[in-house]
Amino acid sequence: MKSIYAIILAILTGLCLNAQSSRPGNTEFPIQIEPSSRSITIPPKIYGHLSSIIIYKNLLVSIEPYNDTIFSVFKLPSCKYLGCFGINGRGPDEYFRPDARNAVATNNGVLLKDLSDRFIYTDLNNYLENRTFRTRVIKVPGELEALNNGFLLNDSIVCGMPYVGGRENKPYVKFDMNTKKVEYFGYWPTLYKGVKDKANWILYSGRSRVKPDRSMFVTFMFYVRMFRIYRCSGELYQEVILETPQKLIENGELRPYPKQFYTCIRVTNDLILALNTACSGPEMPKTNPTLEIWNWNGKPVAKVLLDRPISQFDIENEGKLLYCIEWNTMDKIFVYNLSEVLK
Protein backbone atom coordinates (compact mmCIF):
# COMPACT_ATOMS: atom_id res chain seq x y z
CA MET A 1 0.00 0.00 0.00
CA LYS A 2 2.84 2.38 0.86
CA SER A 3 4.34 1.81 -2.58
CA ILE A 4 1.05 2.80 -4.24
CA TYR A 5 0.94 6.03 -2.23
CA ALA A 6 4.55 6.70 -3.19
CA ILE A 7 3.73 6.27 -6.87
CA ILE A 8 0.71 8.60 -6.61
CA LEU A 9 2.79 11.19 -4.77
CA ALA A 10 5.51 11.01 -7.42
CA ILE A 11 2.96 11.52 -10.21
CA LEU A 12 1.40 14.52 -8.48
CA THR A 13 4.80 16.00 -7.76
CA GLY A 14 5.75 15.62 -11.38
CA LEU A 15 2.58 17.35 -12.52
CA CYS A 16 3.23 20.25 -10.18
CA LEU A 17 6.80 20.64 -11.38
CA ASN A 18 5.66 21.06 -14.98
CA ALA A 19 4.37 24.52 -14.07
CA GLN A 20 6.31 26.79 -11.75
CA SER A 21 4.29 28.78 -9.24
CA SER A 22 5.75 31.68 -7.33
CA ARG A 23 4.45 33.92 -4.56
CA PRO A 24 7.02 36.71 -4.50
CA GLY A 25 4.96 38.99 -2.25
CA ASN A 26 6.43 42.50 -2.48
CA THR A 27 8.14 41.96 -5.82
CA GLU A 28 11.22 44.07 -6.44
CA PHE A 29 11.38 45.43 -9.97
CA PRO A 30 15.00 45.97 -11.08
CA ILE A 31 14.08 49.31 -12.67
CA GLN A 32 11.57 51.91 -11.53
CA ILE A 33 10.91 55.16 -13.37
CA GLU A 34 8.43 58.07 -13.14
CA PRO A 35 8.25 59.55 -16.65
CA SER A 36 6.25 62.67 -17.46
CA SER A 37 3.59 62.38 -20.12
CA ARG A 38 3.12 64.75 -23.02
CA SER A 39 -0.31 65.35 -24.49
CA ILE A 40 -1.52 65.59 -28.08
CA THR A 41 -4.85 67.33 -28.69
CA ILE A 42 -7.32 65.50 -30.94
CA PRO A 43 -11.01 65.89 -31.84
CA PRO A 44 -13.18 64.81 -28.85
CA LYS A 45 -13.48 61.17 -29.89
CA ILE A 46 -12.26 59.25 -26.83
CA TYR A 47 -14.55 57.99 -24.05
CA GLY A 48 -12.29 56.52 -21.38
CA HIS A 49 -14.89 54.46 -19.55
CA LEU A 50 -15.55 52.18 -22.52
CA SER A 51 -12.85 52.89 -25.08
CA SER A 52 -9.76 51.02 -26.09
CA ILE A 53 -6.90 51.88 -28.43
CA ILE A 54 -4.91 49.65 -30.77
CA ILE A 55 -1.83 50.51 -32.80
CA TYR A 56 -1.71 48.98 -36.27
CA LYS A 57 1.48 49.89 -38.16
CA ASN A 58 1.44 53.72 -38.20
CA LEU A 59 -2.24 54.04 -37.29
CA LEU A 60 -3.73 54.47 -33.84
CA VAL A 61 -7.30 53.13 -33.80
CA SER A 62 -9.71 53.98 -30.98
CA ILE A 63 -12.69 51.68 -30.47
CA GLU A 64 -15.93 53.01 -28.97
CA PRO A 65 -18.32 50.03 -28.74
CA TYR A 66 -21.44 52.02 -27.85
CA ASN A 67 -20.98 54.98 -30.20
CA ASP A 68 -22.90 55.47 -33.43
CA THR A 69 -19.52 55.23 -35.18
CA ILE A 70 -17.22 52.69 -33.57
CA PHE A 71 -13.70 53.23 -34.94
CA SER A 72 -11.71 56.48 -35.11
CA VAL A 73 -8.34 56.49 -36.85
CA PHE A 74 -5.29 58.68 -36.17
CA LYS A 75 -1.95 58.77 -37.96
CA LEU A 76 1.18 58.30 -35.86
CA PRO A 77 3.28 59.88 -34.54
CA SER A 78 1.35 63.16 -34.83
CA CYS A 79 -2.05 61.60 -33.93
CA LYS A 80 -3.59 63.50 -36.85
CA TYR A 81 -7.26 62.55 -37.12
CA LEU A 82 -7.98 60.71 -40.39
CA GLY A 83 -11.62 59.64 -40.09
CA CYS A 84 -14.03 57.16 -38.59
CA PHE A 85 -16.01 54.09 -39.70
CA GLY A 86 -18.06 51.12 -38.51
CA ILE A 87 -21.59 51.06 -37.12
CA ASN A 88 -23.41 48.87 -34.62
CA GLY A 89 -25.45 46.07 -36.12
CA ARG A 90 -25.44 42.44 -37.16
CA GLY A 91 -25.19 42.90 -40.93
CA PRO A 92 -22.21 42.87 -43.31
CA ASP A 93 -19.43 45.26 -42.22
CA GLU A 94 -21.30 45.95 -38.97
CA TYR A 95 -20.28 45.26 -35.36
CA PHE A 96 -22.65 44.32 -32.56
CA ARG A 97 -21.32 45.82 -29.30
CA PRO A 98 -17.70 44.81 -29.97
CA ASP A 99 -15.42 43.78 -27.10
CA ALA A 100 -13.06 46.74 -27.46
CA ARG A 101 -10.82 45.88 -24.51
CA ASN A 102 -9.79 42.53 -26.05
CA ALA A 103 -9.19 43.82 -29.57
CA VAL A 104 -5.76 43.05 -31.05
CA ALA A 105 -3.74 44.29 -34.00
CA THR A 106 -3.10 41.76 -36.77
CA ASN A 107 -0.91 41.75 -39.87
CA ASN A 108 -3.70 43.50 -41.79
CA GLY A 109 -5.68 45.47 -39.23
CA VAL A 110 -7.74 44.75 -36.12
CA LEU A 111 -9.39 41.59 -34.75
CA LEU A 112 -12.14 41.59 -32.12
CA LYS A 113 -15.16 39.64 -30.94
CA ASP A 114 -18.59 41.24 -30.80
CA LEU A 115 -21.55 40.40 -28.60
CA SER A 116 -22.62 37.46 -30.75
CA ASP A 117 -21.03 34.37 -32.23
CA ARG A 118 -18.56 36.35 -34.36
CA PHE A 119 -14.89 37.23 -34.39
CA ILE A 120 -14.38 40.01 -36.94
CA TYR A 121 -11.19 40.79 -38.84
CA THR A 122 -11.10 44.40 -40.04
CA ASP A 123 -8.60 44.91 -42.87
CA LEU A 124 -7.09 48.41 -42.81
CA ASN A 125 -4.40 47.95 -45.47
CA ASN A 126 -6.01 50.51 -47.77
CA TYR A 127 -7.27 52.93 -45.15
CA LEU A 128 -4.48 55.50 -45.52
CA GLU A 129 -4.84 55.56 -49.30
CA ASN A 130 -8.60 55.66 -49.82
CA ARG A 131 -10.28 55.42 -46.37
CA THR A 132 -11.76 51.98 -47.08
CA PHE A 133 -11.90 48.87 -44.92
CA ARG A 134 -12.95 45.26 -45.37
CA THR A 135 -14.21 42.69 -42.88
CA ARG A 136 -13.99 38.92 -42.58
CA VAL A 137 -16.11 37.01 -40.06
CA ILE A 138 -15.30 33.87 -38.06
CA LYS A 139 -18.33 32.21 -36.48
CA VAL A 140 -18.02 30.09 -33.34
CA PRO A 141 -20.43 27.44 -31.96
CA GLY A 142 -23.40 28.58 -29.91
CA GLU A 143 -21.85 27.46 -26.61
CA LEU A 144 -19.04 29.98 -27.24
CA GLU A 145 -21.33 32.90 -28.06
CA ALA A 146 -20.99 34.27 -24.51
CA LEU A 147 -17.22 33.75 -24.59
CA ASN A 148 -15.40 36.16 -22.30
CA ASN A 149 -11.84 37.36 -22.93
CA GLY A 150 -11.86 35.82 -26.42
CA PHE A 151 -8.69 35.61 -28.51
CA LEU A 152 -7.11 33.61 -31.34
CA LEU A 153 -4.26 31.26 -30.44
CA ASN A 154 -3.38 30.94 -34.11
CA ASP A 155 -5.07 31.11 -37.51
CA SER A 156 -7.37 28.17 -36.76
CA ILE A 157 -7.95 28.05 -32.96
CA VAL A 158 -10.25 30.39 -31.03
CA CYS A 159 -9.78 30.50 -27.27
CA GLY A 160 -11.24 32.28 -24.25
CA MET A 161 -13.04 31.92 -20.92
CA PRO A 162 -16.42 30.17 -21.25
CA TYR A 163 -19.46 31.59 -19.51
CA VAL A 164 -19.56 30.30 -15.88
CA GLY A 165 -16.81 27.82 -16.79
CA GLY A 166 -18.83 26.16 -19.54
CA ARG A 167 -20.19 22.64 -19.39
CA GLU A 168 -16.98 21.30 -17.79
CA ASN A 169 -16.37 24.12 -15.27
CA LYS A 170 -12.87 24.84 -16.54
CA PRO A 171 -11.32 28.29 -17.05
CA TYR A 172 -10.61 28.01 -20.79
CA VAL A 173 -12.22 26.65 -23.91
CA LYS A 174 -10.79 26.41 -27.41
CA PHE A 175 -12.44 25.79 -30.74
CA ASP A 176 -10.57 24.36 -33.71
CA MET A 177 -12.07 25.89 -36.85
CA ASN A 178 -10.67 23.08 -39.01
CA THR A 179 -11.85 20.06 -37.02
CA LYS A 180 -14.85 21.87 -35.39
CA LYS A 181 -13.75 20.37 -32.06
CA VAL A 182 -14.55 22.20 -28.80
CA GLU A 183 -12.19 21.44 -25.92
CA TYR A 184 -12.18 22.74 -22.34
CA PHE A 185 -8.89 22.93 -20.45
CA GLY A 186 -7.06 24.27 -17.42
CA TYR A 187 -7.99 24.41 -13.75
CA TRP A 188 -9.10 27.20 -11.46
CA PRO A 189 -6.74 28.59 -8.80
CA THR A 190 -7.71 27.54 -5.27
CA LEU A 191 -6.71 30.64 -3.32
CA TYR A 192 -9.99 31.10 -1.44
CA LYS A 193 -12.08 28.63 0.55
CA GLY A 194 -15.82 28.27 0.18
CA VAL A 195 -16.04 29.73 -3.33
CA LYS A 196 -19.06 28.53 -5.30
CA ASP A 197 -18.17 26.91 -8.63
CA LYS A 198 -19.99 29.57 -10.64
CA ALA A 199 -18.15 32.33 -8.76
CA ASN A 200 -14.75 31.18 -10.06
CA TRP A 201 -15.64 32.54 -13.49
CA ILE A 202 -15.92 36.06 -12.03
CA LEU A 203 -13.27 35.79 -9.30
CA TYR A 204 -10.54 34.70 -11.74
CA SER A 205 -11.66 36.67 -14.79
CA GLY A 206 -9.03 38.70 -16.59
CA ARG A 207 -7.40 39.85 -19.80
CA SER A 208 -5.29 37.65 -22.08
CA ARG A 209 -2.76 38.30 -24.80
CA VAL A 210 -1.00 35.91 -27.19
CA LYS A 211 2.75 36.18 -27.70
CA PRO A 212 3.33 37.41 -31.29
CA ASP A 213 5.27 34.24 -32.19
CA ARG A 214 2.19 32.30 -30.97
CA SER A 215 4.12 30.01 -28.66
CA MET A 216 2.45 31.24 -25.43
CA PHE A 217 -0.37 33.31 -24.00
CA VAL A 218 -0.76 35.12 -20.70
CA THR A 219 -3.79 35.94 -18.53
CA PHE A 220 -3.70 38.69 -15.90
CA MET A 221 -6.53 38.62 -13.35
CA PHE A 222 -8.80 41.52 -12.42
CA TYR A 223 -9.59 40.83 -8.76
CA VAL A 224 -6.52 38.87 -7.62
CA ARG A 225 -3.09 40.26 -8.32
CA MET A 226 -1.74 37.30 -10.21
CA PHE A 227 -1.06 36.08 -13.72
CA ARG A 228 -0.56 32.80 -15.53
CA ILE A 229 1.55 32.07 -18.59
CA TYR A 230 0.47 29.12 -20.75
CA ARG A 231 2.06 27.36 -23.64
CA CYS A 232 -0.31 27.49 -26.59
CA SER A 233 -0.80 23.73 -26.21
CA GLY A 234 -2.76 24.61 -23.04
CA GLU A 235 -0.04 23.60 -20.57
CA LEU A 236 0.48 25.97 -17.65
CA TYR A 237 4.06 27.27 -17.80
CA GLN A 238 4.28 29.90 -15.03
CA GLU A 239 1.98 31.15 -12.29
CA VAL A 240 2.85 34.31 -10.38
CA ILE A 241 0.75 35.25 -7.33
CA LEU A 242 1.46 38.71 -5.95
CA GLU A 243 -1.50 39.69 -3.79
CA THR A 244 -4.62 37.88 -2.61
CA PRO A 245 -6.99 40.51 -1.16
CA GLN A 246 -8.65 39.64 2.13
CA LYS A 247 -12.44 39.74 2.54
CA LEU A 248 -12.87 39.38 -1.21
CA ILE A 249 -15.46 36.58 -0.89
CA GLU A 250 -18.76 36.84 0.97
CA ASN A 251 -21.13 33.85 1.17
CA GLY A 252 -19.24 32.18 -1.66
CA GLU A 253 -19.59 35.19 -3.99
CA LEU A 254 -17.46 38.18 -4.94
CA ARG A 255 -18.07 41.19 -2.69
CA PRO A 256 -19.39 44.42 -4.27
CA TYR A 257 -16.87 47.00 -5.53
CA PRO A 258 -13.71 44.96 -5.04
CA LYS A 259 -10.26 46.29 -5.81
CA GLN A 260 -9.32 45.70 -9.44
CA PHE A 261 -5.77 45.07 -10.58
CA TYR A 262 -4.88 44.38 -14.21
CA THR A 263 -7.12 46.20 -16.69
CA CYS A 264 -5.05 46.46 -19.90
CA ILE A 265 -2.37 44.11 -21.29
CA ARG A 266 -0.03 44.44 -24.26
CA VAL A 267 2.78 42.12 -25.31
CA THR A 268 5.85 41.82 -27.53
CA ASN A 269 7.93 38.71 -28.18
CA ASP A 270 10.19 39.77 -25.31
CA LEU A 271 7.99 41.54 -22.80
CA ILE A 272 4.54 41.70 -21.19
CA LEU A 273 3.16 45.13 -20.21
CA ALA A 274 0.34 45.15 -17.66
CA LEU A 275 -1.57 48.17 -16.34
CA ASN A 276 -2.18 47.74 -12.60
CA THR A 277 -4.87 50.09 -11.26
CA ALA A 278 -5.06 48.56 -7.75
CA CYS A 279 -8.31 50.31 -6.81
CA SER A 280 -12.07 49.84 -7.05
CA GLY A 281 -14.00 50.78 -10.18
CA PRO A 282 -15.37 54.10 -8.84
CA GLU A 283 -11.83 55.16 -7.82
CA MET A 284 -10.21 54.59 -11.24
CA PRO A 285 -10.91 58.07 -12.73
CA LYS A 286 -8.84 59.65 -9.93
CA THR A 287 -6.11 57.02 -9.55
CA ASN A 288 -2.77 57.01 -11.37
CA PRO A 289 -1.97 53.37 -12.14
CA THR A 290 1.34 51.56 -12.44
CA LEU A 291 2.63 49.91 -15.59
CA GLU A 292 4.34 46.63 -14.76
CA ILE A 293 6.75 45.09 -17.26
CA TRP A 294 7.51 41.36 -17.09
CA ASN A 295 9.28 38.85 -19.29
CA TRP A 296 7.78 35.61 -20.61
CA ASN A 297 9.42 33.62 -17.80
CA GLY A 298 7.33 35.54 -15.26
CA LYS A 299 10.27 37.65 -14.03
CA PRO A 300 9.88 41.38 -13.23
CA VAL A 301 11.67 43.79 -15.58
CA ALA A 302 10.53 47.33 -14.74
CA LYS A 303 7.83 49.36 -13.02
CA VAL A 304 6.60 52.63 -14.53
CA LEU A 305 4.74 55.06 -12.25
CA LEU A 306 2.30 56.93 -14.49
CA ASP A 307 1.35 60.55 -13.83
CA ARG A 308 -2.24 60.43 -15.08
CA PRO A 309 -5.32 58.19 -14.52
CA ILE A 310 -4.59 56.12 -17.62
CA SER A 311 -7.33 53.69 -18.67
CA GLN A 312 -5.89 52.01 -21.79
CA PHE A 313 -2.63 52.02 -23.73
CA ASP A 314 -0.70 50.48 -26.58
CA ILE A 315 2.96 50.54 -27.54
CA GLU A 316 4.25 51.53 -30.96
CA ASN A 317 6.03 48.99 -33.13
CA GLU A 318 9.57 49.86 -32.10
CA GLY A 319 8.61 49.49 -28.46
CA LYS A 320 9.74 52.90 -27.20
CA LEU A 321 6.63 55.10 -27.08
CA LEU A 322 3.54 54.35 -25.00
CA TYR A 323 0.31 55.90 -26.34
CA CYS A 324 -2.45 56.20 -23.74
CA ILE A 325 -5.95 57.43 -23.07
CA GLU A 326 -7.25 58.37 -19.64
CA TRP A 327 -10.56 58.22 -17.83
CA ASN A 328 -11.38 61.92 -17.74
CA THR A 329 -10.26 63.39 -21.06
CA MET A 330 -11.98 63.04 -24.43
CA ASP A 331 -9.74 65.23 -26.58
CA LYS A 332 -6.19 64.17 -25.76
CA ILE A 333 -3.83 61.26 -26.26
CA PHE A 334 -0.96 60.97 -23.80
CA VAL A 335 2.51 59.74 -24.73
CA TYR A 336 5.30 58.33 -22.55
CA ASN A 337 8.84 57.70 -23.74
CA LEU A 338 10.00 54.33 -22.34
CA SER A 339 13.32 54.14 -24.17
CA GLU A 340 15.01 54.23 -20.78
CA VAL A 341 13.68 50.80 -19.91
CA LEU A 342 12.73 49.29 -23.29
CA LYS A 343 16.11 49.31 -24.97
C-alpha positions as CSV (number, residue, x, y, z in Angstrom):
1,M,0.0,0.0,0.0
2,K,2.8,2.4,0.9
3,S,4.3,1.8,-2.6
4,I,1.0,2.8,-4.2
5,Y,0.9,6.0,-2.2
6,A,4.5,6.7,-3.2
7,I,3.7,6.3,-6.9
8,I,0.7,8.6,-6.6
9,L,2.8,11.2,-4.8
10,A,5.5,11.0,-7.4
11,I,3.0,11.5,-10.2
12,L,1.4,14.5,-8.5
13,T,4.8,16.0,-7.8
14,G,5.8,15.6,-11.4
15,L,2.6,17.4,-12.5
16,C,3.2,20.2,-10.2
17,L,6.8,20.6,-11.4
18,N,5.7,21.1,-15.0
19,A,4.4,24.5,-14.1
20,Q,6.3,26.8,-11.7
21,S,4.3,28.8,-9.2
22,S,5.8,31.7,-7.3
23,R,4.5,33.9,-4.6
24,P,7.0,36.7,-4.5
25,G,5.0,39.0,-2.2
26,N,6.4,42.5,-2.5
27,T,8.1,42.0,-5.8
28,E,11.2,44.1,-6.4
29,F,11.4,45.4,-10.0
30,P,15.0,46.0,-11.1
31,I,14.1,49.3,-12.7
32,Q,11.6,51.9,-11.5
33,I,10.9,55.2,-13.4
34,E,8.4,58.1,-13.1
35,P,8.3,59.6,-16.6
36,S,6.3,62.7,-17.5
37,S,3.6,62.4,-20.1
38,R,3.1,64.7,-23.0
39,S,-0.3,65.3,-24.5
40,I,-1.5,65.6,-28.1
41,T,-4.9,67.3,-28.7
42,I,-7.3,65.5,-30.9
43,P,-11.0,65.9,-31.8
44,P,-13.2,64.8,-28.9
45,K,-13.5,61.2,-29.9
46,I,-12.3,59.2,-26.8
47,Y,-14.5,58.0,-24.0
48,G,-12.3,56.5,-21.4
49,H,-14.9,54.5,-19.5
50,L,-15.5,52.2,-22.5
51,S,-12.9,52.9,-25.1
52,S,-9.8,51.0,-26.1
53,I,-6.9,51.9,-28.4
54,I,-4.9,49.6,-30.8
55,I,-1.8,50.5,-32.8
56,Y,-1.7,49.0,-36.3
57,K,1.5,49.9,-38.2
58,N,1.4,53.7,-38.2
59,L,-2.2,54.0,-37.3
60,L,-3.7,54.5,-33.8
61,V,-7.3,53.1,-33.8
62,S,-9.7,54.0,-31.0
63,I,-12.7,51.7,-30.5
64,E,-15.9,53.0,-29.0
65,P,-18.3,50.0,-28.7
66,Y,-21.4,52.0,-27.9
67,N,-21.0,55.0,-30.2
68,D,-22.9,55.5,-33.4
69,T,-19.5,55.2,-35.2
70,I,-17.2,52.7,-33.6
71,F,-13.7,53.2,-34.9
72,S,-11.7,56.5,-35.1
73,V,-8.3,56.5,-36.9
74,F,-5.3,58.7,-36.2
75,K,-1.9,58.8,-38.0
76,L,1.2,58.3,-35.9
77,P,3.3,59.9,-34.5
78,S,1.3,63.2,-34.8
79,C,-2.0,61.6,-33.9
80,K,-3.6,63.5,-36.8
81,Y,-7.3,62.5,-37.1
82,L,-8.0,60.7,-40.4
83,G,-11.6,59.6,-40.1
84,C,-14.0,57.2,-38.6
85,F,-16.0,54.1,-39.7
86,G,-18.1,51.1,-38.5
87,I,-21.6,51.1,-37.1
88,N,-23.4,48.9,-34.6
89,G,-25.5,46.1,-36.1
90,R,-25.4,42.4,-37.2
91,G,-25.2,42.9,-40.9
92,P,-22.2,42.9,-43.3
93,D,-19.4,45.3,-42.2
94,E,-21.3,45.9,-39.0
95,Y,-20.3,45.3,-35.4
96,F,-22.7,44.3,-32.6
97,R,-21.3,45.8,-29.3
98,P,-17.7,44.8,-30.0
99,D,-15.4,43.8,-27.1
100,A,-13.1,46.7,-27.5
101,R,-10.8,45.9,-24.5
102,N,-9.8,42.5,-26.1
103,A,-9.2,43.8,-29.6
104,V,-5.8,43.0,-31.0
105,A,-3.7,44.3,-34.0
106,T,-3.1,41.8,-36.8
107,N,-0.9,41.7,-39.9
108,N,-3.7,43.5,-41.8
109,G,-5.7,45.5,-39.2
110,V,-7.7,44.7,-36.1
111,L,-9.4,41.6,-34.7
112,L,-12.1,41.6,-32.1
113,K,-15.2,39.6,-30.9
114,D,-18.6,41.2,-30.8
115,L,-21.6,40.4,-28.6
116,S,-22.6,37.5,-30.7
117,D,-21.0,34.4,-32.2
118,R,-18.6,36.4,-34.4
119,F,-14.9,37.2,-34.4
120,I,-14.4,40.0,-36.9
121,Y,-11.2,40.8,-38.8
122,T,-11.1,44.4,-40.0
123,D,-8.6,44.9,-42.9
124,L,-7.1,48.4,-42.8
125,N,-4.4,48.0,-45.5
126,N,-6.0,50.5,-47.8
127,Y,-7.3,52.9,-45.1
128,L,-4.5,55.5,-45.5
129,E,-4.8,55.6,-49.3
130,N,-8.6,55.7,-49.8
131,R,-10.3,55.4,-46.4
132,T,-11.8,52.0,-47.1
133,F,-11.9,48.9,-44.9
134,R,-13.0,45.3,-45.4
135,T,-14.2,42.7,-42.9
136,R,-14.0,38.9,-42.6
137,V,-16.1,37.0,-40.1
138,I,-15.3,33.9,-38.1
139,K,-18.3,32.2,-36.5
140,V,-18.0,30.1,-33.3
141,P,-20.4,27.4,-32.0
142,G,-23.4,28.6,-29.9
143,E,-21.9,27.5,-26.6
144,L,-19.0,30.0,-27.2
145,E,-21.3,32.9,-28.1
146,A,-21.0,34.3,-24.5
147,L,-17.2,33.7,-24.6
148,N,-15.4,36.2,-22.3
149,N,-11.8,37.4,-22.9
150,G,-11.9,35.8,-26.4
151,F,-8.7,35.6,-28.5
152,L,-7.1,33.6,-31.3
153,L,-4.3,31.3,-30.4
154,N,-3.4,30.9,-34.1
155,D,-5.1,31.1,-37.5
156,S,-7.4,28.2,-36.8
157,I,-7.9,28.0,-33.0
158,V,-10.3,30.4,-31.0
159,C,-9.8,30.5,-27.3
160,G,-11.2,32.3,-24.2
161,M,-13.0,31.9,-20.9
162,P,-16.4,30.2,-21.3
163,Y,-19.5,31.6,-19.5
164,V,-19.6,30.3,-15.9
165,G,-16.8,27.8,-16.8
166,G,-18.8,26.2,-19.5
167,R,-20.2,22.6,-19.4
168,E,-17.0,21.3,-17.8
169,N,-16.4,24.1,-15.3
170,K,-12.9,24.8,-16.5
171,P,-11.3,28.3,-17.1
172,Y,-10.6,28.0,-20.8
173,V,-12.2,26.6,-23.9
174,K,-10.8,26.4,-27.4
175,F,-12.4,25.8,-30.7
176,D,-10.6,24.4,-33.7
177,M,-12.1,25.9,-36.9
178,N,-10.7,23.1,-39.0
179,T,-11.9,20.1,-37.0
180,K,-14.8,21.9,-35.4
181,K,-13.8,20.4,-32.1
182,V,-14.6,22.2,-28.8
183,E,-12.2,21.4,-25.9
184,Y,-12.2,22.7,-22.3
185,F,-8.9,22.9,-20.4
186,G,-7.1,24.3,-17.4
187,Y,-8.0,24.4,-13.7
188,W,-9.1,27.2,-11.5
189,P,-6.7,28.6,-8.8
190,T,-7.7,27.5,-5.3
191,L,-6.7,30.6,-3.3
192,Y,-10.0,31.1,-1.4
193,K,-12.1,28.6,0.5
194,G,-15.8,28.3,0.2
195,V,-16.0,29.7,-3.3
196,K,-19.1,28.5,-5.3
197,D,-18.2,26.9,-8.6
198,K,-20.0,29.6,-10.6
199,A,-18.2,32.3,-8.8
200,N,-14.7,31.2,-10.1
201,W,-15.6,32.5,-13.5
202,I,-15.9,36.1,-12.0
203,L,-13.3,35.8,-9.3
204,Y,-10.5,34.7,-11.7
205,S,-11.7,36.7,-14.8
206,G,-9.0,38.7,-16.6
207,R,-7.4,39.8,-19.8
208,S,-5.3,37.6,-22.1
209,R,-2.8,38.3,-24.8
210,V,-1.0,35.9,-27.2
211,K,2.8,36.2,-27.7
212,P,3.3,37.4,-31.3
213,D,5.3,34.2,-32.2
214,R,2.2,32.3,-31.0
215,S,4.1,30.0,-28.7
216,M,2.4,31.2,-25.4
217,F,-0.4,33.3,-24.0
218,V,-0.8,35.1,-20.7
219,T,-3.8,35.9,-18.5
220,F,-3.7,38.7,-15.9
221,M,-6.5,38.6,-13.4
222,F,-8.8,41.5,-12.4
223,Y,-9.6,40.8,-8.8
224,V,-6.5,38.9,-7.6
225,R,-3.1,40.3,-8.3
226,M,-1.7,37.3,-10.2
227,F,-1.1,36.1,-13.7
228,R,-0.6,32.8,-15.5
229,I,1.5,32.1,-18.6
230,Y,0.5,29.1,-20.7
231,R,2.1,27.4,-23.6
232,C,-0.3,27.5,-26.6
233,S,-0.8,23.7,-26.2
234,G,-2.8,24.6,-23.0
235,E,0.0,23.6,-20.6
236,L,0.5,26.0,-17.7
237,Y,4.1,27.3,-17.8
238,Q,4.3,29.9,-15.0
239,E,2.0,31.1,-12.3
240,V,2.9,34.3,-10.4
241,I,0.7,35.3,-7.3
242,L,1.5,38.7,-6.0
243,E,-1.5,39.7,-3.8
244,T,-4.6,37.9,-2.6
245,P,-7.0,40.5,-1.2
246,Q,-8.6,39.6,2.1
247,K,-12.4,39.7,2.5
248,L,-12.9,39.4,-1.2
249,I,-15.5,36.6,-0.9
250,E,-18.8,36.8,1.0
251,N,-21.1,33.8,1.2
252,G,-19.2,32.2,-1.7
253,E,-19.6,35.2,-4.0
254,L,-17.5,38.2,-4.9
255,R,-18.1,41.2,-2.7
256,P,-19.4,44.4,-4.3
257,Y,-16.9,47.0,-5.5
258,P,-13.7,45.0,-5.0
259,K,-10.3,46.3,-5.8
260,Q,-9.3,45.7,-9.4
261,F,-5.8,45.1,-10.6
262,Y,-4.9,44.4,-14.2
263,T,-7.1,46.2,-16.7
264,C,-5.0,46.5,-19.9
265,I,-2.4,44.1,-21.3
266,R,0.0,44.4,-24.3
267,V,2.8,42.1,-25.3
268,T,5.8,41.8,-27.5
269,N,7.9,38.7,-28.2
270,D,10.2,39.8,-25.3
271,L,8.0,41.5,-22.8
272,I,4.5,41.7,-21.2
273,L,3.2,45.1,-20.2
274,A,0.3,45.1,-17.7
275,L,-1.6,48.2,-16.3
276,N,-2.2,47.7,-12.6
277,T,-4.9,50.1,-11.3
278,A,-5.1,48.6,-7.7
279,C,-8.3,50.3,-6.8
280,S,-12.1,49.8,-7.0
281,G,-14.0,50.8,-10.2
282,P,-15.4,54.1,-8.8
283,E,-11.8,55.2,-7.8
284,M,-10.2,54.6,-11.2
285,P,-10.9,58.1,-12.7
286,K,-8.8,59.6,-9.9
287,T,-6.1,57.0,-9.6
288,N,-2.8,57.0,-11.4
289,P,-2.0,53.4,-12.1
290,T,1.3,51.6,-12.4
291,L,2.6,49.9,-15.6
292,E,4.3,46.6,-14.8
293,I,6.8,45.1,-17.3
294,W,7.5,41.4,-17.1
295,N,9.3,38.8,-19.3
296,W,7.8,35.6,-20.6
297,N,9.4,33.6,-17.8
298,G,7.3,35.5,-15.3
299,K,10.3,37.6,-14.0
300,P,9.9,41.4,-13.2
301,V,11.7,43.8,-15.6
302,A,10.5,47.3,-14.7
303,K,7.8,49.4,-13.0
304,V,6.6,52.6,-14.5
305,L,4.7,55.1,-12.2
306,L,2.3,56.9,-14.5
307,D,1.3,60.6,-13.8
308,R,-2.2,60.4,-15.1
309,P,-5.3,58.2,-14.5
310,I,-4.6,56.1,-17.6
311,S,-7.3,53.7,-18.7
312,Q,-5.9,52.0,-21.8
313,F,-2.6,52.0,-23.7
314,D,-0.7,50.5,-26.6
315,I,3.0,50.5,-27.5
316,E,4.2,51.5,-31.0
317,N,6.0,49.0,-33.1
318,E,9.6,49.9,-32.1
319,G,8.6,49.5,-28.5
320,K,9.7,52.9,-27.2
321,L,6.6,55.1,-27.1
322,L,3.5,54.3,-25.0
323,Y,0.3,55.9,-26.3
324,C,-2.5,56.2,-23.7
325,I,-6.0,57.4,-23.1
326,E,-7.3,58.4,-19.6
327,W,-10.6,58.2,-17.8
328,N,-11.4,61.9,-17.7
329,T,-10.3,63.4,-21.1
330,M,-12.0,63.0,-24.4
331,D,-9.7,65.2,-26.6
332,K,-6.2,64.2,-25.8
333,I,-3.8,61.3,-26.3
334,F,-1.0,61.0,-23.8
335,V,2.5,59.7,-24.7
336,Y,5.3,58.3,-22.5
337,N,8.8,57.7,-23.7
338,L,10.0,54.3,-22.3
339,S,13.3,54.1,-24.2
340,E,15.0,54.2,-20.8
341,V,13.7,50.8,-19.9
342,L,12.7,49.3,-23.3
343,K,16.1,49.3,-25.0
